[in-house]
Amino acid sequence: MRGAAYDPLKRAIDIVVATVGLALTAPLQAIIAVLVRRNLGSPVLFRQPRPGKDEQIFELVKFRTMRDQDPERGLVTDADRITPFGATLRSTSLDELPTLWNVLKGDMSLVGPRPLLVQYLSRYSESQRRRHEVRPGVTGLVQVSGRNALTWDQKFKIDVEYVDSRSLRLDLAIVARTFLVTITRRGIAAEGDVTMPEFMGEEVAQS
């Protein structure tokens, strides 16, 4: 079973795993919330609109990992704003735990292309836009294939490859490889960037 035929089973798995995951990690999330409040202040949660399946906008929820922008204190770029505590949350993917709520609601899936910024929507080619034919994921084929060490062009090709070949077997393999990537902390950031340079569009990316 693969492709659209797999989607109902995929959604059922998402609901069960997200429900159990939220219940089991509730104490851990409470501790992380206290640590975020102590290290970064309020708000504890990072909320941002992101495009989901069929480019429908939803609000992504994660633990905050960066300080607010403050030009007077020199906190402008991502590199300026992230702290060692925030970097640890990101490298261990603990900042993603609240995203299970997005999975339970149906905004996201456990596995799928990562939801990117809303302003990228007008910059995609028709082929790249196909990444929105499925729900975005907490983890995905890109995250186990090089993560932020990949170029934008490589990431979008892998996203479309996932859309065309999604299946239970592939999702299980991606989840297993996600644990390995998280433990080894490979590909967390692109060279020279804390996260990933902004996607400016296909023509700019190829220039």
Disulfide bonds with the S-S distance in Angstrom:
none
